[in-house]
Amino acid sequence: MEAARFKNVSTDYVTRKLCIDSFDEIWAMLTTGAPPVKMLFQKVGSDGINKVRDALAEIVNEKYGKGTITLRNTATVGVGSVK
C-alpha cells in the first residue's frame, strides 16, 4: 500500500472459522458461488465434474473424517489514507 502512495498504512490479521456439516455443503458452496469453478465445469463436462467431486470428497474425508468440517481462514486487512 505504501508503494501505491497510501499514507498511515496499518495491517492486521483476521482469522475466522467456518463449521460445515458435510461435504455436500462444501460442494454446494463451491458450485453455486465460485465463478472460476463454473468456468472449469463448462470445460470438463459432466464426467469431469463427477471426477472433481469424487476426488475432492476423498481429500476432505481423509483430512476431516465424516463429522463436522471446520475450516479456518486468515485474511490480511490493510488500511491507509490517500491524504
PELINHU-V420852 format. One record per helix or strand. SS is the DSSP state (~ for helix, > for strand). FROM is the first residue (numbers start at 0). LEN is the number of residues. Records with the same first field share a line. If there is no record, write none. Layout:
BEGIN
SS->FROM-LEN ; FROM-LEN
END
This chain:
BEGIN
>->6-14 ; 68-13
~->22-11 ; 34-30
END
